[in-house]
Amino acid sequence: MKKSVYTTYSMQKRLVAILMLLVLFFCLLSGRLVYLQVFRAEFLQKKAESQWTRDLPINAERGTIFDRNGIELAVSYTTYDIFVRRSNVEDENAVASLLSKKLNLNYDDVLKKVSNNKVSESLIKMQVESSVAKELKNSGVAGIYYSENTKRYYPFGDFLTQVLGYTTIDNIGQSGLELFYDKFLKGINGYSSVQSDIKGTELYNTMDSYIPSVAGNDLTLTIDYQIQLLCENATNLIMQNEKPKSAQMIVLNPNTGEILAMTSKPSFDLNNPPREDIQQLLQNSKNLSIVDVYEPGSTFKVLTTATALEEGKTTLEDRFYDPGYRIVDGEKIKCWKHIGHGSQTMVDGLNNSCNSVFVDLALRLGKDKMYEYFEKYGFGNLSNVDFAGESGGILMDKDTAKKVDLARMGFGQAIAVTPLQEIRAISSVVNGGILYQPYFVKKISSKNGAYEKEFSPVAVRRTVSEDTSSKIRYMLEQVIKKANAIESFIPGFKVGGKTGTSQKYVGNSIASGKFTSSFVGTFPADKPEYIILVVVDEPSGANYYGSVVATPYAKLVFEGIIKYKNLEPSDELASDLKRMEKNIEMPNLVGKSLSEAVGIITNLGLQYELDGEGGTVNAQYPAPTTLVYKNGIVVLST
């Protein structure tokens, strides 16, 4: 075996190699230190701080929501989140017992959190009332910590439920305006921090920090609390008296697009959302006036009339003959009055809500012109209201729409719109012809006054001329005066209006006994400042006409507005005060022949509507002995 010989030269080579390796190692180590201390310094510093500090969040106060007159509709107040730091707990059982008792929590669940050594800090409960937090502090039990939070509170509970919406327990907007304007309302959270050792035990006489939260912005709405209250009370009465599936009301300023009131029933108390029943919560959270569609029925005839007048397809003196039906594409389209209205003017046609007249108008206009005005009125498109989830409505494809479909569209069938779309469109034909964008928020402002943004009316387009608008206002006033909706007339004041009653469909078939009843009203009729839409879905009583289940409740709202605004009746209408006394007692007509009942009603100076095609009266409204107005309306079921 050859023996290795180590020469001086070879030893030097080895030493040089080792030195080079050591230099390379120290270069790498120095490079790593430079990288960590220079390029990663900020990241590592933050990571170190997170290990030796304990942070408690300070949630920002959510902005207040006011009505247009400064009434608070949604507010926030200080609460406390309760934490436990395991390292500072002296008696686990005492802490768990105190917290479970004061916070109404399960003892075993609390004890599990208190004794958990794997985390330095455990959240026990959020949004604890100040009085309870004070009791916990005064107990002197070690290991319990507190962080300021805020809780949302709605002073009026079940009020503007679907419009205001609600927040999560973390104060994040979940529905309604709380959701749509969440980025403005939520503010910026702050925090407080203290230094601690490796076990999480707080170190005293060390540096701590406090970053205050920044409160969210306030919203001032277009909503008028007093008018909203009138609508809330009226829709509650509808639910109580008519027992429908749902009831909705909207009050709009037709000259600006401001939404003065909007309500939908059933609803719930915003301070206690039914979170345990998700299906009910989602259903009753929906703002039906914005997200759901319906066939408007006869209230849509106002728009067909305006379109025909604007296009020169009819005049107020134009005459129509109604035998009780029209035949289009081989299909028989019936008028609600099966024996027909005979010869009548255009004004009479709207007064009588005669389907035949509006079939004729739709066919005169033709498909291209009708669809052109659908777009002008905003149907099939979003109104861009400041609210999440708006529906654009449903329009039949123009290319597939048949002549008979067009005929039905003329009186509000074969087209589906949202209530907001319809009241917006009708507003445009009574306000002089301008379509406005509807909106809820007038102003966004910070609590310290540093930021403020106001919103003004947005005129989208012209729909009809001032001349056509003037004629529509006149015709709607005549509808009220001519007793189709006589119960809605308010003595001494000019009111315009139109009722609607449409059958509902299930699939492609008419659903037996299911109707949507509605009323649209304007006040004052000659120069509207308020327009109201009432929609009652599936009233369950024997009477389902809009004149019976929708109009009287709109009247209550108009009367309330008159009282709220201290309006005085005009001198020219003073005689109405005497004429509109309820001094006719309803006779019992049940069991009588239709001809006999009609004769009795006519002799009393009353009007009538028919429900059914039989020859004998089996139900009536109003009920026997009820006092009614002269020229009032009576519904006879046969």
PyMOL commands that set and color helices and strands:
alter all, ss='L'
color gray80, all
select helices_A, chain A and resi 8-39+41-52+86-88+92-102+107-114+130-138+161-164+176-180+182-185+225-242+278-285+288-291+297-310+346-352+355-377+403-409+419-430+466-481+486-488+546-549+551-564+571-573+576-579+594-603
alter helices_A, ss='H'
color red, helices_A
select strands_A, chain A and resi 53-58+65-66+72-85+121-128+144-153+190-195+209-211+218-221+246-252+259-265+319-322+325-328+331-334+342-345+434-436+441-445+452-454+459-462+496-506+509-523+530-537+582-585+607-611+619-621+627-629+633-637
alter strands_A, ss='S'
color yellow, strands_A
deselect
rebuild
show_as cartoon
